[in-house]
């Protein structure tokens, strides 16, 4: 068993993330994991990510607040509003953007693999 206390979770910087604070909860510098890692981000009002793709599958779970998710795959764009306990999967290669269009912070968990599929 490996426990990471929130008070000890290391912060990390993610490229193309704006007005966000990201913490690593499991995996990478937060502790041992061979297949996946878990993070948690606080997205301030007006905070966002770029509309970027990744070779890795990503799973998001909204813990607090209202989060706008934009997905784009094969030229098709989709937008969804998620609230607490709503979740979303982005497939490998699917572009995704997270937006906080509210005046309250959003707290979201992320789970993704350590490496792209082979």
N, CA, C and O atoms as a GROMACS GRO file, in nm:
protein
  472
    1UNK      N    1   0.085  -0.118   0.000
    1UNK     CA    2   0.000   0.000   0.000
    1UNK      C    3   0.089   0.123   0.000
    1UNK      O    4   0.190   0.128   0.070
    2UNK      N    5   0.049   0.222  -0.079
    2UNK     CA    6   0.119   0.350  -0.079
    2UNK      C    7   0.015   0.460  -0.062
    2UNK      O    8  -0.076   0.473  -0.145
    3UNK      N    9   0.027   0.539   0.042
    3UNK     CA   10  -0.065   0.648   0.072
    3UNK      C   11   0.004   0.780   0.044
    3UNK      O   12   0.119   0.801   0.083
    4UNK      N   13  -0.066   0.869  -0.024
    4UNK     CA   14  -0.020   1.007  -0.041
    4UNK      C   15  -0.121   1.096   0.029
    4UNK      O   16  -0.237   1.103  -0.012
    5UNK      N   17  -0.078   1.165   0.131
    5UNK     CA   18  -0.163   1.262   0.200
    5UNK      C   19  -0.168   1.390   0.114
    5UNK      O   20  -0.068   1.429   0.055
    6UNK      N   21  -0.284   1.452   0.108
    6UNK     CA   22  -0.299   1.572   0.028
    6UNK      C   23  -0.194   1.677   0.066
    6UNK      O   24  -0.139   1.744  -0.022
    7UNK      N   25  -0.165   1.690   0.192
    7UNK     CA   26  -0.066   1.788   0.238
    7UNK      C   27   0.074   1.759   0.183
    7UNK      O   28   0.157   1.849   0.176
    8UNK      N   29   0.100   1.633   0.143
    8UNK     CA   30   0.230   1.594   0.092
    8UNK      C   31   0.233   1.576  -0.059
    8UNK      O   32   0.339   1.545  -0.114
    9UNK      N   33   0.121   1.594  -0.126
    9UNK     CA   34   0.115   1.573  -0.271
    9UNK      C   35   0.200   1.678  -0.342
    9UNK      O   36   0.182   1.798  -0.321
   10UNK      N   37   0.293   1.632  -0.428
   10UNK     CA   38   0.379   1.729  -0.497
   10UNK      C   39   0.305   1.801  -0.609
   10UNK      O   40   0.225   1.742  -0.681
   11UNK      N   41   0.334   1.930  -0.622
   11UNK     CA   42   0.279   2.009  -0.732
   11UNK      C   43   0.356   1.978  -0.859
   11UNK      O   44   0.474   1.942  -0.854
   12UNK      N   45   0.290   1.993  -0.973
   12UNK     CA   46   0.359   1.979  -1.101
   12UNK      C   47   0.303   2.081  -1.199
   12UNK      O   48   0.189   2.126  -1.186
   13UNK      N   49   0.385   2.116  -1.296
   13UNK     CA   50   0.345   2.210  -1.400
   13UNK      C   51   0.309   2.132  -1.525
   13UNK      O   52   0.386   2.047  -1.570
   14UNK      N   53   0.194   2.161  -1.581
   14UNK     CA   54   0.152   2.096  -1.704
   14UNK      C   55   0.155   2.200  -1.816
   14UNK      O   56   0.109   2.312  -1.798
   15UNK      N   57   0.209   2.163  -1.932
   15UNK     CA   58   0.214   2.260  -2.041
   15UNK      C   59   0.075   2.299  -2.089
   15UNK      O   60  -0.018   2.218  -2.090
   16UNK      N   61   0.063   2.425  -2.129
   16UNK     CA   62  -0.061   2.477  -2.187
   16UNK      C   63  -0.179   2.473  -2.088
   16UNK      O   64  -0.294   2.460  -2.130
   17UNK      N   65  -0.150   2.485  -1.959
   17UNK     CA   66  -0.252   2.495  -1.853
   17UNK      C   67  -0.240   2.635  -1.793
   17UNK      O   68  -0.130   2.679  -1.757
   18UNK      N   69  -0.353   2.704  -1.781
   18UNK     CA   70  -0.351   2.844  -1.737
   18UNK      C   71  -0.445   2.863  -1.619
   18UNK      O   72  -0.559   2.816  -1.620
   19UNK      N   73  -0.397   2.933  -1.516
   19UNK     CA   74  -0.472   2.956  -1.392
   19UNK      C   75  -0.518   2.825  -1.330
   19UNK      O   76  -0.634   2.809  -1.291
   20UNK      N   77  -0.424   2.731  -1.323
   20UNK     CA   78  -0.450   2.600  -1.265
   20UNK      C   79  -0.338   2.563  -1.170
   20UNK      O   80  -0.222   2.601  -1.192
   21UNK      N   81  -0.371   2.490  -1.066
   21UNK     CA   82  -0.272   2.432  -0.974
   21UNK      C   83  -0.293   2.283  -0.978
   21UNK      O   84  -0.402   2.233  -0.950
   22UNK      N   85  -0.186   2.211  -1.013
   22UNK     CA   86  -0.193   2.067  -1.033
   22UNK      C   87  -0.112   1.994  -0.927
   22UNK      O   88   0.002   2.031  -0.899
   23UNK      N   89  -0.170   1.890  -0.868
   23UNK     CA   90  -0.103   1.808  -0.768
   23UNK      C   91  -0.099   1.664  -0.816
   23UNK      O   92  -0.196   1.615  -0.876
   24UNK      N   93   0.010   1.596  -0.790
   24UNK     CA   94   0.023   1.454  -0.821
   24UNK      C   95  -0.018   1.377  -0.697
   24UNK      O   96   0.041   1.396  -0.590
   25UNK      N   97  -0.118   1.289  -0.709
   25UNK     CA   98  -0.167   1.212  -0.594
   25UNK      C   99  -0.105   1.072  -0.588
   25UNK      O  100  -0.076   1.022  -0.480
   26UNK      N  101  -0.086   1.011  -0.703
   26UNK     CA  102  -0.024   0.878  -0.710
   26UNK      C  103   0.059   0.870  -0.837
   26UNK      O  104   0.029   0.937  -0.936
   27UNK      N  105   0.163   0.788  -0.833
   27UNK     CA  106   0.248   0.770  -0.951
   27UNK      C  107   0.347   0.882  -0.968
   27UNK      O  108   0.339   0.986  -0.903
   28UNK      N  109   0.442   0.859  -1.058
   28UNK     CA  110   0.551   0.953  -1.087
   28UNK      C  111   0.617   0.997  -0.957
   28UNK      O  112   0.655   0.912  -0.876
   29UNK      N  113   0.631   1.129  -0.934
   29UNK     CA  114   0.702   1.174  -0.813
   29UNK      C  115   0.621   1.157  -0.685
   29UNK      O  116   0.673   1.180  -0.576
   30UNK      N  117   0.493   1.118  -0.696
   30UNK     CA  118   0.410   1.096  -0.577
   30UNK      C  119   0.422   0.953  -0.523
   30UNK      O  120   0.370   0.924  -0.415
   31UNK      N  121   0.489   0.865  -0.594
   31UNK     CA  122   0.505   0.729  -0.544
   31UNK      C  123   0.502   0.625  -0.654
   31UNK      O  124   0.485   0.658  -0.771
   32UNK      N  125   0.519   0.501  -0.616
   32UNK     CA  126   0.533   0.394  -0.714
   32UNK      C  127   0.402   0.364  -0.788
   32UNK      O  128   0.295   0.360  -0.728
   33UNK      N  129   0.415   0.344  -0.917
   33UNK     CA  130   0.305   0.296  -1.000
   33UNK      C  131   0.365   0.254  -1.133
   33UNK      O  132   0.452   0.323  -1.186
   34UNK      N  133   0.320   0.144  -1.185
   34UNK     CA  134   0.379   0.094  -1.309
   34UNK      C  135   0.293   0.123  -1.432
   34UNK      O  136   0.345   0.124  -1.544
   35UNK      N  137   0.164   0.148  -1.414
   35UNK     CA  138   0.076   0.159  -1.530
   35UNK      C  139   0.004   0.292  -1.542
   35UNK      O  140  -0.025   0.335  -1.654
   36UNK      N  141  -0.025   0.359  -1.431
   36UNK     CA  142  -0.103   0.482  -1.440
   36UNK      C  143  -0.062   0.579  -1.330
   36UNK      O  144   0.010   0.543  -1.237
   37UNK      N  145  -0.108   0.702  -1.343
   37UNK     CA  146  -0.088   0.800  -1.237
   37UNK      C  147  -0.218   0.879  -1.220
   37UNK      O  148  -0.304   0.882  -1.308
   38UNK      N  149  -0.230   0.943  -1.103
   38UNK     CA  150  -0.350   1.019  -1.070
   38UNK      C  151  -0.310   1.158  -1.022
   38UNK      O  152  -0.217   1.174  -0.943
   39UNK      N  153  -0.383   1.256  -1.071
   39UNK     CA  154  -0.360   1.393  -1.029
   39UNK      C  155  -0.490   1.460  -0.992
   39UNK      O  156  -0.599   1.407  -1.014
   40UNK      N  157  -0.477   1.579  -0.936
   40UNK     CA  158  -0.592   1.660  -0.902
   40UNK      C  159  -0.557   1.804  -0.933
   40UNK      O  160  -0.449   1.852  -0.897
   41UNK      N  161  -0.647   1.873  -1.000
   41UNK     CA  162  -0.622   2.011  -1.037
   41UNK      C  163  -0.731   2.103  -0.985
   41UNK      O  164  -0.849   2.068  -0.985
   42UNK      N  165  -0.688   2.220  -0.940
   42UNK     CA  166  -0.781   2.326  -0.908
   42UNK      C  167  -0.773   2.425  -1.023
   42UNK      O  168  -0.666   2.475  -1.058
   43UNK      N  169  -0.890   2.452  -1.083
   43UNK     CA  170  -0.897   2.543  -1.196
   43UNK      C  171  -0.967   2.669  -1.148
   43UNK      O  172  -1.085   2.666  -1.112
   44UNK      N  173  -0.895   2.779  -1.148
   44UNK     CA  174  -0.950   2.906  -1.100
   44UNK      C  175  -1.053   2.960  -1.199
   44UNK      O  176  -1.054   2.918  -1.315
   45UNK      N  177  -1.139   3.053  -1.156
   45UNK     CA  178  -1.232   3.115  -1.250
   45UNK      C  179  -1.156   3.170  -1.371
   45UNK      O  180  -1.056   3.242  -1.357
   46UNK      N  181  -1.204   3.136  -1.489
   46UNK     CA  182  -1.136   3.177  -1.612
   46UNK      C  183  -1.021   3.086  -1.651
   46UNK      O  184  -0.965   3.103  -1.759
   47UNK      N  185  -0.985   2.990  -1.566
   47UNK     CA  186  -0.875   2.899  -1.596
   47UNK      C  187  -0.911   2.803  -1.707
   47UNK      O  188  -1.029   2.778  -1.734
   48UNK      N  189  -0.806   2.749  -1.772
   48UNK     CA  190  -0.830   2.661  -1.886
   48UNK      C  191  -0.705   2.586  -1.926
   48UNK      O  192  -0.595   2.616  -1.880
   49UNK      N  193  -0.726   2.488  -2.010
   49UNK     CA  194  -0.616   2.425  -2.082
   49UNK      C  195  -0.631   2.463  -2.229
   49UNK      O  196  -0.734   2.515  -2.270
   50UNK      N  197  -0.526   2.437  -2.306
   50UNK     CA  198  -0.536   2.453  -2.450
   50UNK      C  199  -0.618   2.338  -2.507
   50UNK      O  200  -0.643   2.239  -2.439
   51UNK      N  201  -0.659   2.351  -2.632
   51UNK     CA  202  -0.729   2.244  -2.703
   51UNK      C  203  -0.621   2.157  -2.767
   51UNK      O  204  -0.579   2.181  -2.880
   52UNK      N  205  -0.577   2.056  -2.691
   52UNK     CA  206  -0.464   1.975  -2.733
   52UNK      C  207  -0.500   1.827  -2.735
   52UNK      O  208  -0.589   1.783  -2.662
   53UNK      N  209  -0.431   1.753  -2.818
   53UNK     CA  210  -0.445   1.608  -2.821
   53UNK      C  211  -0.330   1.543  -2.748
   53UNK      O  212  -0.228   1.606  -2.720
   54UNK      N  213  -0.346   1.417  -2.718
   54UNK     CA  214  -0.244   1.340  -2.647
   54UNK      C  215  -0.253   1.196  -2.696
   54UNK      O  216  -0.362   1.149  -2.729
   55UNK      N  217  -0.141   1.126  -2.701
   55UNK     CA  218  -0.147   0.985  -2.740
   55UNK      C  219  -0.202   0.894  -2.630
   55UNK      O  220  -0.215   0.773  -2.649
   56UNK      N  221  -0.235   0.954  -2.515
   56UNK     CA  222  -0.280   0.873  -2.402
   56UNK      C  223  -0.426   0.900  -2.368
   56UNK      O  224  -0.474   1.013  -2.377
   57UNK      N  225  -0.496   0.794  -2.329
   57UNK     CA  226  -0.632   0.803  -2.279
   57UNK      C  227  -0.631   0.884  -2.149
   57UNK      O  228  -0.539   0.872  -2.069
   58UNK      N  229  -0.735   0.966  -2.129
   58UNK     CA  230  -0.746   1.046  -2.006
   58UNK      C  231  -0.885   1.032  -1.948
   58UNK      O  232  -0.984   1.036  -2.020
   59UNK      N  233  -0.890   1.017  -1.816
   59UNK     CA  234  -1.017   1.008  -1.743
   59UNK      C  235  -1.025   1.124  -1.646
   59UNK      O  236  -0.931   1.148  -1.570
   60UNK      N  237  -1.136   1.197  -1.648
   60UNK     CA  238  -1.156   1.311  -1.560
   60UNK      C  239  -1.278   1.287  -1.472
   60UNK      O  240  -1.378   1.231  -1.518
   61UNK      N  241  -1.270   1.330  -1.347
   61UNK     CA  242  -1.381   1.323  -1.253
   61UNK      C  243  -1.392   1.459  -1.185
   61UNK      O  244  -1.297   1.502  -1.119
   62UNK      N  245  -1.505   1.527  -1.199
   62UNK     CA  246  -1.525   1.656  -1.134
   62UNK      C  247  -1.560   1.630  -0.988
   62UNK      O  248  -1.655   1.556  -0.958
   63UNK      N  249  -1.484   1.689  -0.898
   63UNK     CA  250  -1.506   1.674  -0.755
   63UNK      C  251  -1.589   1.789  -0.699
   63UNK      O  252  -1.676   1.769  -0.615
   64UNK      N  253  -1.561   1.911  -0.747
   64UNK     CA  254  -1.634   2.031  -0.702
   64UNK      C  255  -1.645   2.128  -0.818
   64UNK      O  256  -1.554   2.137  -0.901
   65UNK      N  257  -1.756   2.200  -0.825
   65UNK     CA  258  -1.772   2.306  -0.924
   65UNK      C  259  -1.834   2.257  -1.054
   65UNK      O  260  -1.880   2.144  -1.066
   66UNK      N  261  -1.834   2.348  -1.152
   66UNK     CA  262  -1.889   2.321  -1.285
   66UNK      C  263  -1.777   2.338  -1.387
   66UNK      O  264  -1.714   2.443  -1.395
   67UNK      N  265  -1.754   2.234  -1.465
   67UNK     CA  266  -1.644   2.232  -1.561
   67UNK      C  267  -1.699   2.216  -1.701
   67UNK      O  268  -1.784   2.131  -1.726
   68UNK      N  269  -1.650   2.298  -1.792
   68UNK     CA  270  -1.683   2.282  -1.934
   68UNK      C  271  -1.572   2.202  -1.999
   68UNK      O  272  -1.454   2.236  -1.986
   69UNK      N  273  -1.609   2.096  -2.070
   69UNK     CA  274  -1.514   2.014  -2.144
   69UNK      C  275  -1.544   2.028  -2.292
   69UNK      O  276  -1.660   2.019  -2.334
   70UNK      N  277  -1.440   2.049  -2.371
   70UNK     CA  278  -1.452   2.054  -2.516
   70UNK      C  279  -1.369   1.939  -2.571
   70UNK      O  280  -1.253   1.922  -2.534
   71UNK      N  281  -1.429   1.862  -2.659
   71UNK     CA  282  -1.358   1.754  -2.726
   71UNK      C  283  -1.365   1.772  -2.876
   71UNK      O  284  -1.464   1.823  -2.929
   72UNK      N  285  -1.258   1.730  -2.944
   72UNK     CA  286  -1.257   1.739  -3.089
   72UNK      C  287  -1.188   1.616  -3.145
   72UNK      O  288  -1.074   1.585  -3.111
   73UNK      N  289  -1.261   1.546  -3.232
   73UNK     CA  290  -1.208   1.424  -3.292
   73UNK      C  291  -1.259   1.417  -3.435
   73UNK      O  292  -1.378   1.432  -3.461
   74UNK      N  293  -1.167   1.393  -3.528
   74UNK     CA  294  -1.201   1.383  -3.670
   74UNK      C  295  -1.279   1.506  -3.717
   74UNK      O  296  -1.372   1.494  -3.797
   75UNK      N  297  -1.241   1.624  -3.668
   75UNK     CA  298  -1.305   1.748  -3.708
   75UNK      C  299  -1.439   1.776  -3.643
   75UNK      O  300  -1.497   1.883  -3.665
   76UNK      N  301  -1.489   1.683  -3.563
   76UNK     CA  302  -1.616   1.701  -3.493
   76UNK      C  303  -1.588   1.756  -3.353
   76UNK      O  304  -1.509   1.700  -3.278
   77UNK      N  305  -1.655   1.866  -3.320
   77UNK     CA  306  -1.635   1.930  -3.190
   77UNK      C  307  -1.758   1.907  -3.102
   77UNK      O  308  -1.872   1.917  -3.148
   78UNK      N  309  -1.732   1.876  -2.975
   78UNK     CA  310  -1.840   1.853  -2.880
   78UNK      C  311  -1.808   1.927  -2.751
   78UNK      O  312  -1.692   1.933  -2.709
   79UNK      N  313  -1.911   1.984  -2.688
   79UNK     CA  314  -1.893   2.056  -2.561
   79UNK      C  315  -1.992   2.000  -2.459
   79UNK      O  316  -2.109   1.979  -2.490
   80UNK      N  317  -1.943   1.978  -2.338
   80UNK     CA  318  -2.026   1.925  -2.230
   80UNK      C  319  -1.997   2.002  -2.102
   80UNK      O  320  -1.884   2.042  -2.077
   81UNK      N  321  -2.102   2.021  -2.021
   81UNK     CA  322  -2.089   2.080  -1.888
   81UNK      C  323  -2.094   1.965  -1.787
   81UNK      O  324  -2.187   1.884  -1.790
   82UNK      N  325  -1.995   1.958  -1.699
   82UNK     CA  326  -1.991   1.855  -1.596
   82UNK      C  327  -1.998   1.918  -1.459
   82UNK      O  328  -1.938   2.024  -1.435
   83UNK      N  329  -2.071   1.853  -1.368
   83UNK     CA  330  -2.080   1.895  -1.229
   83UNK      C  331  -2.020   1.790  -1.139
   83UNK      O  332  -1.962   1.693  -1.187
   84UNK      N  333  -2.033   1.807  -1.008
   84UNK     CA  334  -1.974   1.713  -0.913
   84UNK      C  335  -2.017   1.568  -0.941
   84UNK      O  336  -2.135   1.538  -0.959
   85UNK      N  337  -1.918   1.483  -0.942
   85UNK     CA  338  -1.929   1.338  -0.961
   85UNK      C  339  -1.958   1.297  -1.105
   85UNK      O  340  -1.976   1.178  -1.131
   86UNK      N  341  -1.962   1.393  -1.200
   86UNK     CA  342  -1.968   1.359  -1.342
   86UNK      C  343  -1.827   1.328  -1.388
   86UNK      O  344  -1.730   1.384  -1.337
   87UNK      N  345  -1.817   1.238  -1.485
   87UNK     CA  346  -1.685   1.200  -1.534
   87UNK      C  347  -1.685   1.196  -1.687
   87UNK      O  348  -1.791   1.195  -1.750
   88UNK      N  349  -1.565   1.195  -1.744
   88UNK     CA  350  -1.549   1.196  -1.889
   88UNK      C  351  -1.421   1.122  -1.926
   88UNK      O  352  -1.321   1.127  -1.854
   89UNK      N  353  -1.426   1.053  -2.040
   89UNK     CA  354  -1.309   0.987  -2.097
   89UNK      C  355  -1.276   1.054  -2.230
   89UNK      O  356  -1.364   1.079  -2.312
   90UNK      N  357  -1.147   1.081  -2.249
   90UNK     CA  358  -1.097   1.126  -2.378
   90UNK      C  359  -1.009   1.015  -2.434
   90UNK      O  360  -0.918   0.967  -2.366
   91UNK      N  361  -1.036   0.975  -2.557
   91UNK     CA  362  -0.961   0.868  -2.622
   91UNK      C  363  -0.823   0.917  -2.663
   91UNK      O  364  -0.802   1.037  -2.679
   92UNK      N  365  -0.728   0.825  -2.682
   92UNK     CA  366  -0.597   0.865  -2.734
   92UNK      C  367  -0.615   0.941  -2.866
   92UNK      O  368  -0.690   0.899  -2.954
   93UNK      N  369  -0.545   1.053  -2.879
   93UNK     CA  370  -0.550   1.133  -3.000
   93UNK      C  371  -0.664   1.234  -3.004
   93UNK      O  372  -0.663   1.323  -3.088
   94UNK      N  373  -0.762   1.220  -2.916
   94UNK     CA  374  -0.875   1.314  -2.914
   94UNK      C  375  -0.831   1.444  -2.848
   94UNK      O  376  -0.776   1.444  -2.738
   95UNK      N  377  -0.855   1.555  -2.916
   95UNK     CA  378  -0.822   1.684  -2.857
   95UNK      C  379  -0.920   1.712  -2.744
   95UNK      O  380  -1.037   1.676  -2.750
   96UNK      N  381  -0.868   1.779  -2.639
   96UNK     CA  382  -0.953   1.812  -2.525
   96UNK      C  383  -0.912   1.945  -2.467
   96UNK      O  384  -0.795   1.984  -2.469
   97UNK      N  385  -1.014   2.015  -2.414
   97UNK     CA  386  -0.992   2.142  -2.345
   97UNK      C  387  -1.081   2.147  -2.223
   97UNK      O  388  -1.198   2.110  -2.229
   98UNK      N  389  -1.025   2.192  -2.111
   98UNK     CA  390  -1.099   2.213  -1.987
   98UNK      C  391  -1.112   2.362  -1.966
   98UNK      O  392  -1.015   2.437  -1.980
   99UNK      N  393  -1.233   2.408  -1.931
   99UNK     CA  394  -1.260   2.550  -1.912
   99UNK      C  395  -1.341   2.571  -1.784
   99UNK      O  396  -1.436   2.497  -1.758
  100UNK      N  397  -1.303   2.669  -1.707
  100UNK     CA  398  -1.386   2.711  -1.593
  100UNK      C  399  -1.449   2.845  -1.630
  100UNK      O  400  -1.384   2.949  -1.622
  101UNK      N  401  -1.575   2.841  -1.669
  101UNK     CA  402  -1.647   2.961  -1.709
  101UNK      C  403  -1.726   3.023  -1.595
  101UNK      O  404  -1.804   3.116  -1.616
  102UNK      N  405  -1.706   2.973  -1.474
  102UNK     CA  406  -1.780   3.022  -1.358
  102UNK      C  407  -1.692   3.114  -1.274
  102UNK      O  408  -1.575   3.135  -1.305
  103UNK      N  409  -1.750   3.168  -1.168
  103UNK     CA  410  -1.676   3.253  -1.074
  103UNK      C  411  -1.632   3.177  -0.950
  103UNK      O  412  -1.591   3.238  -0.851
  104UNK      N  413  -1.639   3.044  -0.955
  104UNK     CA  414  -1.594   2.960  -0.843
  104UNK      C  415  -1.488   2.863  -0.893
  104UNK      O  416  -1.491   2.823  -1.009
  105UNK      N  417  -1.394   2.824  -0.807
  105UNK     CA  418  -1.294   2.725  -0.848
  105UNK      C  419  -1.358   2.590  -0.879
  105UNK      O  420  -1.463   2.555  -0.826
  106UNK      N  421  -1.292   2.516  -0.965
  106UNK     CA  422  -1.331   2.379  -1.000
  106UNK      C  423  -1.220   2.287  -0.951
  106UNK      O  424  -1.102   2.318  -0.964
  107UNK      N  425  -1.259   2.173  -0.895
  107UNK     CA  426  -1.164   2.071  -0.851
  107UNK      C  427  -1.192   1.946  -0.934
  107UNK      O  428  -1.303   1.894  -0.935
  108UNK      N  429  -1.089   1.898  -1.004
  108UNK     CA  430  -1.107   1.784  -1.094
  108UNK      C  431  -0.992   1.684  -1.075
  108UNK      O  432  -0.877   1.723  -1.058
  109UNK      N  433  -1.026   1.555  -1.076
  109UNK     CA  434  -0.927   1.448  -1.069
  109UNK      C  435  -0.899   1.397  -1.210
  109UNK      O  436  -0.987   1.397  -1.296
  110UNK      N  437  -0.775   1.354  -1.232
  110UNK     CA  438  -0.730   1.301  -1.360
  110UNK      C  439  -0.660   1.169  -1.337
  110UNK      O  440  -0.578   1.157  -1.246
  111UNK      N  441  -0.692   1.070  -1.420
  111UNK     CA  442  -0.620   0.943  -1.420
  111UNK      C  443  -0.577   0.917  -1.564
  111UNK      O  444  -0.658   0.928  -1.656
  112UNK      N  445  -0.449   0.882  -1.582
  112UNK     CA  446  -0.401   0.850  -1.716
  112UNK      C  447  -0.283   0.754  -1.708
  112UNK      O  448  -0.218   0.743  -1.604
  113UNK      N  449  -0.255   0.684  -1.818
  113UNK     CA  450  -0.144   0.588  -1.817
  113UNK      C  451  -0.009   0.657  -1.810
  113UNK      O  452   0.004   0.775  -1.841
  114UNK      N  453   0.090   0.579  -1.769
  114UNK     CA  454   0.227   0.631  -1.763
  114UNK      C  455   0.285   0.656  -1.903
  114UNK      O  456   0.367   0.746  -1.923
  115UNK      N  457   0.244   0.575  -1.999
  115UNK     CA  458   0.299   0.585  -2.134
  115UNK      C  459   0.190   0.555  -2.236
  115UNK      O  460   0.091   0.489  -2.204
  116UNK      N  461   0.208   0.603  -2.358
  116UNK     CA  462   0.109   0.573  -2.463
  116UNK      C  463   0.102   0.423  -2.491
  116UNK      O  464   0.197   0.350  -2.464
  117UNK      N  465  -0.011   0.377  -2.545
  117UNK     CA  466  -0.022   0.235  -2.578
  117UNK      C  467   0.079   0.198  -2.686
  117UNK      O  468   0.117   0.280  -2.769
  118UNK      N  469   0.120   0.073  -2.683
  118UNK     CA  470   0.218   0.028  -2.784
  118UNK      C  471   0.149  -0.036  -2.901
  118UNK      O  472   0.216  -0.080  -2.995
   0.00000   0.00000   0.00000
